[in-house]
Amino acid sequence: MSTDLPAWGRPSGWADVAWSQVSRPGRMCRVEHLVDLDVLAYRLQPAIEEWKRWATVGPLTWRDEHASWPQPITLDRSSVRVPESLGLTLRRGDDVFEAVVWTGGWADVGFLLDDEVYTFCPEFRGVDGAYEAVVKDVYDFLA
């Protein structure tokens, strides 16, 4: 199986750091680990406690980079060998916020607010950038 992606499919900063399964079963691309998701989860804990004053905050979710396809989402960090993503959900009434932060330096963020759907895909390098992006998007949702 070829692991090379065509030029249009390569993310900027293509690096030989780690493998991550994307798109569909059998399709692999290389993803540089730019965000330590364990450190991010730790850094988010005080903010999560604060957000609980305004919304119901679900438990953090994890996806294992080395799990076989389809990669399960789990609440149990200890069952994940190499974290590939960290998920967070908030609910306030009928409004819902969801974010999945990827170790490769981006997040998939979406929220349903007053029956309107908003989606974002912030990019960042490192835990500080990921933290700032998540906190900003949560506060936008809660505003």
C-alpha positions as a printed Julia matrix, in Angstrom:
143×3 Matrix{Float64}:
   0.0    0.0    0.0
   1.38   3.4   -0.92
   1.52   5.94   1.88
   2.26   8.89  -0.38
  -0.44  11.49  -0.86
  -0.62  13.56  -4.01
   0.75  17.1   -3.64
  -2.75  18.56  -3.22
  -3.38  16.23  -0.26
  -0.28  17.08   1.74
  -0.64  19.35   4.74
   1.83  22.18   5.09
   4.79  21.16   7.22
   4.68  17.55   5.96
   6.88  15.59   8.35
   7.95  12.03   9.13
   6.8   12.17  12.73
   3.76   9.93  13.11
   1.12   8.03  11.19
  -2.52   8.92  11.42
  -5.43   7.27   9.63
  -7.65   9.78   7.87
 -10.49   9.96   5.37
 -11.29   6.31   4.95
 -10.01   2.88   5.93
  -6.66   2.04   4.43
  -5.76   5.65   3.64
  -2.81   6.84   5.69
  -1.09  10.18   5.86
   1.65  11.51   8.04
   0.7   13.92  10.78
   3.24  15.88  12.75
   2.49  15.91  16.46
   2.26  19.63  17.22
  -0.02  19.55  20.28
   0.49  17.44  23.41
  -3.14  16.56  24.08
  -2.45  15.38  27.64
  -0.99  18.77  28.51
  -3.91  20.51  26.77
  -6.44  18.45  28.76
  -4.66  19.41  31.98
  -4.56  23.1   31.0
  -8.27  23.09  30.12
  -9.43  21.72  33.5
  -9.73  25.11  35.31
 -11.57  26.6   32.31
 -13.89  23.59  32.17
 -14.77  24.08  35.83
 -15.59  27.73  35.09
 -17.7   26.83  32.02
 -19.8   24.55  34.22
 -21.28  27.71  35.76
 -22.97  28.48  32.41
 -23.33  25.16  30.6
 -23.34  21.4   31.02
 -19.85  20.21  30.1
 -19.44  16.63  28.96
 -16.39  14.51  29.76
 -13.31  14.8   27.58
 -13.11  12.19  24.83
 -10.04  10.61  23.26
  -9.16   8.81  20.03
  -6.12   6.55  19.76
  -3.89   7.1   16.76
  -2.86   3.43  16.81
  -6.34   1.9   17.15
  -7.64  -0.11  14.22
 -10.31   1.33  11.95
 -12.85   2.49  12.81
 -11.02   4.21  15.63
 -13.31   4.33  18.67
 -13.91   7.45  20.71
 -13.41   6.76  24.42
 -13.72   8.52  27.76
 -10.93   6.34  29.18
  -7.59   8.07  28.59
  -5.72   5.08  30.02
  -6.96   2.91  27.12
  -5.38   5.25  24.54
  -1.76   4.54  23.61
  -1.1    7.6   21.44
  -3.76  10.32  21.61
  -4.75  11.59  18.18
  -7.67  13.77  19.23
  -9.26  15.32  22.3
 -12.98  16.11  22.25
 -15.12  18.48  24.3
 -18.9   19.08  24.34
 -20.93  21.79  26.07
 -24.71  22.1   26.19
 -26.81  25.05  27.23
 -30.52  24.54  26.7
 -30.95  23.51  23.06
 -27.56  24.94  22.09
 -24.58  22.61  21.63
 -20.84  23.24  21.26
 -18.45  20.54  20.07
 -14.7   20.72  19.51
 -12.2   18.08  18.52
  -8.56  19.12  18.83
  -6.14  17.14  16.69
  -2.52  16.56  17.62
  -1.59  17.76  14.12
  -2.39  21.38  14.99
  -6.03  22.06  14.13
  -9.48  21.72  15.64
 -12.86  20.87  14.2
 -15.28  23.18  16.0
 -19.01  23.39  15.54
 -21.91  24.71  17.44
 -25.65  24.89  17.16
 -26.78  28.24  18.5
 -30.36  29.5   18.2
 -31.05  26.92  15.45
 -28.05  28.11  13.4
 -25.01  25.9   12.75
 -21.53  27.43  12.91
 -18.33  25.6   12.0
 -14.69  26.59  12.33
 -11.32  24.96  11.79
  -8.69  26.95  13.7
  -5.06  26.01  13.13
  -2.28  26.42  15.67
   1.11  25.15  16.77
   1.54  23.87  20.28
  -0.54  23.64  23.41
  -0.75  27.42  23.93
  -2.29  27.96  20.5
  -4.71  25.07  20.94
  -5.74  26.31  24.38
  -6.33  29.85  23.12
  -8.4   28.6   20.16
 -10.63  26.34  22.28
 -11.17  28.94  24.99
 -11.98  31.66  22.43
 -14.51  29.44  20.64
 -16.17  28.34  23.9
 -16.51  31.95  25.05
 -17.95  32.89  21.64
 -20.51  30.11  22.13
 -21.33  31.17  25.7
 -21.56  34.91  24.9
